[in-house]
Amino acid sequence: MGWNDHVEMVEMKCLACGEIDSWWIWDDTGKARYTGGLGEMLGVDPTRGDKCPHCGSTRGVVYDEDSDDYWDALADEAISKDD
């Protein structure tokens, strides 16, 4: 089992900067196992995952225009900006 078994590339839309890109989403085992020396040796850093690769925000939604969750999250974000 390698480090890439603990990370998933998910296409996300960042709610902070609006960019659509692949985010590295790490599971808890991967974060625990590859943070620190082992991760440095392999050239991976789980602490940089779960964030927008453009601005570093953790506020994002899975980019799937067919999903109700996608549109609900965008509507919630628009409402919060109006307040």
Buried (B, 14 or more C-beta within 10 A) or exposed (E): EEBEEBBBEBEBBBBBBEBEBEBBBBBEEBBEBBBEEEBEEEEBBBEEBBBBBEEEEEBBBBBBEEEEEBEEBEEEBEEEEEE
